[in-house]
Amino acid sequence: MGFHENITAEKFPKQGTFLHRRVMVCYHYDTSKEYKAICIRDDAEEPGLMLFWVLGPETRYLRSTECQYRVLPEIEDVYGDEEKEAGL
């Protein structure tokens, strides 16, 4: 247990730009086995923690220091105009 001055019942660290972004994670630099995940915390201030929620049959939560990751393009960057108009 512990505490950090930036985390209280009323205060939380400012979040960075990767918050809620889709990512692919792998372990031990083995990119042949990547897993979809979502960034659920991206502290832009101390304590500087980044957490991922790994999607799949076994739900896992990882710190960014426990894996390697790459941020996926936002949906708007992936789909063309037809898909955007369809609401995808």
C-alpha positions in Angstrom: 0.0 0.0 0.0 1.0 3.6 -0.4 0.0 7.0 -1.5 1.0 9.6 -4.1 0.4 13.3 -3.7 -1.3 13.5 -7.2 -3.9 10.9 -6.4 -6.7 11.6 -3.9 -10.4 11.1 -3.8 -10.7 14.5 -5.6 -7.5 14.6 -7.7 -6.0 12.4 -10.4 -3.0 12.9 -12.7 -3.7 14.7 -16.0 -4.1 12.0 -18.7 -2.1 11.9 -22.0 -3.0 11.5 -25.6 -3.0 7.7 -25.6 -5.9 7.4 -23.2 -8.7 5.2 -24.7 -6.6 4.5 -27.8 -6.4 1.0 -29.3 -3.0 -0.6 -29.1 -1.3 -3.9 -29.9 0.8 -5.5 -27.2 3.4 -8.3 -27.3 5.7 -9.9 -24.8 9.5 -10.3 -25.0 9.5 -8.5 -28.4 7.7 -11.4 -30.0 5.6 -9.6 -32.6 4.4 -12.8 -34.1 2.0 -13.0 -31.1 0.3 -9.6 -30.7 -2.8 -8.9 -28.7 -5.4 -6.2 -29.0 -5.7 -3.9 -26.0 -7.0 -0.5 -24.9 -5.0 2.1 -23.0 -7.0 2.7 -19.9 -4.6 5.1 -18.1 -1.9 7.4 -19.5 -0.5 9.7 -16.8 1.0 12.8 -18.2 2.1 13.7 -14.7 3.6 11.8 -11.8 3.4 8.9 -11.1 3.5 8.4 -14.9 1.7 5.1 -15.0 0.3 3.7 -18.3 -2.1 0.7 -18.1 -3.6 -1.5 -20.8 -6.7 -3.6 -20.8 -5.8 -6.7 -23.0 -8.9 -8.0 -24.8 -9.4 -11.6 -25.5 -10.4 -14.9 -23.8 -8.3 -14.0 -20.7 -8.8 -10.5 -19.6 -5.5 -9.0 -18.4 -4.4 -5.6 -17.2 -0.8 -4.7 -18.0 1.6 -1.8 -17.2 3.4 -0.5 -20.2 6.7 -1.6 -18.5 5.5 -5.3 -18.7 5.2 -5.5 -22.5 5.9 -3.8 -25.8 3.1 -1.9 -27.5 2.3 0.1 -30.6 -0.6 2.5 -30.9 -3.1 1.8 -33.7 -4.4 4.5 -36.0 -7.6 6.1 -34.9 -10.7 4.8 -36.7 -11.0 8.0 -38.7 -7.5 7.3 -40.1 -8.3 3.7 -41.0 -11.6 4.0 -42.8 -12.4 5.9 -46.0 -15.3 8.4 -46.6 -17.8 5.6 -47.4 -17.2 3.9 -44.1 -17.4 7.2 -42.2 -20.7 8.0 -43.8 -22.0 4.6 -42.8 -21.1 5.3 -39.2 -18.2 2.9 -39.0 
